[in-house]
Amino acid sequence: MSAHEGLAVVVLSNQIVEKASFELPSGATSEDLARLRRLRTGRPLTVAAAVLADLAAAGVPADTAVGAVMVLARDADDADYIAFRRNVQRDIEQGASPAAALAIRVRGALAASDAPAVESGSPGPPRPKQKP
């Protein structure tokens, strides 16, 4: 295995549920992959790792791509990662620099995760709970 190859293995109850070998983008380390694994405990790494590789391939500096994938790791599911990658790639296609496209989308993802939950069908933020 070269310095940039990784082996992603997720173990759940002593049973291997995912195993994938892939090429890590230049600048990403096996320690980055281990950190991603810790942040996504119990969830597959395949899509998150593929998004990391795709971002680096699109011209995002590897350390910046790693940081973005880590920021999303706790709350993002696979569909969120795919949408994130698609949006960054679309921004790049429309003329944004890779780093700027990533920064804008990370800020948007963070803002969305900090937004208060809104009950389905109700406009605006949830009402404060009334005291009994």
N, C-alpha and C positions, 0 to 999 in steps of 0.2 A: 504494500500500500504506500503510495507516495505521500508527501507531506500535506498535500491538498485533497486527499481522498478521505472520506469519512464513512463511518458505518453507523447508521441510526438504528438503534434497537430500543424498543419500548417494552418494558417488562411489567406485567400486571399479574399479581398473585402467582409469581414464579412461572408464568407462561409467556412466551414471546408472542406478542400480538402484531408486531410489525418489524420488518427488517428490510432495510433498503441501503444499497451501496450507491454512492453518488460522488461526483467531483465537487469539492468545496470551492467556492470562488476564491481567487487569489486574494489574500488578506484576511480571510476567515480562518479560524483555527478550530481544532478539535475541542478546545476549551469553550469556544463559542457554541458549538453544537451541544456540549454537555450542559451549558447554562440554559440553552433553549429547552433541552429535555427536562431540566428541573422546573422551569417556568411553566411548561405545558404538561405537567404530571398527569398521566392517565389519558393523554390525548396523543394522536399520531403526530409525527414530525414531518411526514412526507411533504405536505403542501407548504408548510412554513419554510422548510429547507429549500424547496423548489422556488418559492418566491424570492428567497435570499439570493439564490443563484441567478434567477432571472433579472433581479434588480441590478446585480453587479454586471451581468452581461449587457444590460441596457445603458451602462455607463455610470451608474451610481457608484461612488467610491465604496469599496468593500466595507470599510469600518462604519461608514454612514448607513449602508444597507443592513449590516449586522445590528446596529443600534435601533433602527426602525423595526426590524423583525422582533427584537427583544421587547421593545415598548408595547407592541401589539400582543405579545405572547400570552399574557394572563387572561385577557378578555376575548381575544379574537378566535373565532372558529374558522374552519377551512374556507367557508364561503366569504368571510370577512377578508381573509388573506387574498383570495382570488380577486375580489372586488378592488382591494387596495392596489394590487399589482396592475390590474387593468386600468385603473385611474391614473396611476403614475405613468404607465406607458402611453396612455392617451395624451397626458400633459406634455410628455416629451415629443410625441408626434406633432403636437400643435406648437412646438417651438420653445418650450421651457427647457432649461438645462436639467440634466438628470438629478443633480443635487437639489435644485430649487423645486422641481416637481415632487420629489420625495419629501422635502421639508413641509411643503404646503399640505400634502396628504397626511403626514404624521400629525400636524397641528389639527387638521380636521378630525382625524380619528380620536385624538385626545379630547377635543372639545365635545365630540359626540358621546364619548364614554363618561364625561363629567356632567352631561346634561341630566336633569332630573327625569325620572321615568314618568311618562304620561299614560294614563289609563286609556285603553282603546275606546275611541269614540268621544272622548272628552277634550275640548279645546283647552290649551294652556296647561300649566303645571298642576300637579295634584294639590288638592286642598289640604291644609294642615289638619291633623286629627283633632277632633273635639274632645275635651275632657269629659269623663262620665259624670 
